[in-house]
Amino acid sequence: MKKIFKYQLQPKPENLVEMPKGSRVLTIQTQGSAPNIWAEIDPDAPRIKRKFFIVATGQPMEIPETSSYLGTFQIQDGALVFHVYTDNTEYAVDP
């Protein structure tokens, strides 16, 4: 049975997040002051890792060309605006 889970991103340009294989990211938003992604997952699926990239407005985009845009979030009452991408590659989880 599928469920929706939340995964917190760290405030750095690249995040490697462990989640079930085939997870579908629904949105990126802040909760409190932390950016989070919510994803539709199958909790029984094997675990993989996915990369998420955070790019600040006006900064160079150092992300793979194959990355797709997920959404935008703001912190500090909108003073800082960031954009999140993923390359959709599923990386193996270390045993």
C-alpha positions in Angstrom: 0.0 0.0 0.0 1.4 3.4 -1.0 2.0 6.2 1.5 3.2 9.8 1.5 6.4 10.4 3.4 8.4 13.5 4.1 12.1 13.9 3.6 14.0 16.9 5.0 16.7 18.4 2.8 19.9 19.9 4.2 20.8 23.5 3.4 23.6 22.6 0.9 23.8 22.5 -2.9 23.5 18.7 -3.2 21.5 16.2 -1.1 21.5 12.4 -1.4 18.3 11.1 0.0 17.5 7.5 0.8 13.9 6.5 -0.2 12.1 3.5 -1.7 12.7 2.7 -5.3 10.1 4.2 -7.6 9.1 7.0 -5.2 7.3 9.9 -6.8 8.1 13.4 -5.5 4.9 15.4 -5.0 6.1 18.8 -3.8 8.9 20.8 -2.1 8.0 23.2 0.7 9.4 24.5 4.0 8.1 23.3 7.3 9.3 25.7 9.9 12.5 26.9 8.3 13.6 23.6 6.8 13.1 22.5 3.2 11.3 19.2 2.8 10.1 17.0 0.0 7.0 14.9 0.2 6.9 11.8 -1.9 4.4 9.0 -2.7 6.2 5.8 -1.8 5.8 2.1 -1.5 7.4 1.4 1.9 8.0 -2.2 1.0 10.1 -1.4 -2.1 13.9 -1.8 -2.0 15.8 1.3 -0.8 17.7 3.6 -3.2 19.2 7.0 -3.0 18.3 10.0 -5.2 20.1 13.3 -5.6 18.4 16.6 -5.1 20.1 19.9 -6.0 19.3 23.3 -4.3 20.1 26.4 -6.3 19.7 29.9 -4.8 18.2 32.6 -7.0 21.0 34.5 -8.9 23.6 31.8 -8.3 25.3 29.5 -10.9 23.4 26.3 -11.7 25.9 23.5 -11.2 23.6 20.6 -11.8 23.4 17.9 -14.5 21.7 18.9 -17.7 19.3 15.9 -17.3 17.9 17.3 -14.0 14.3 18.2 -13.8 12.8 21.0 -11.8 10.7 20.1 -8.7 9.8 23.4 -7.2 10.8 26.6 -5.3 10.8 27.4 -1.6 11.5 30.5 0.4 13.0 31.1 3.9 13.4 34.1 6.1 10.0 35.5 5.2 10.9 35.4 1.5 14.3 37.1 1.7 16.0 33.9 0.4 14.5 31.9 -2.5 15.8 28.5 -3.6 14.9 26.2 -6.5 15.1 22.4 -6.2 16.0 19.9 -9.0 16.6 16.2 -9.2 18.4 14.1 -11.8 15.9 11.2 -11.2 18.8 8.7 -11.1 18.3 5.9 -8.5 21.6 5.1 -6.8 22.3 1.9 -4.9 22.2 2.0 -1.1 25.5 0.8 0.4 25.0 -2.5 2.2 
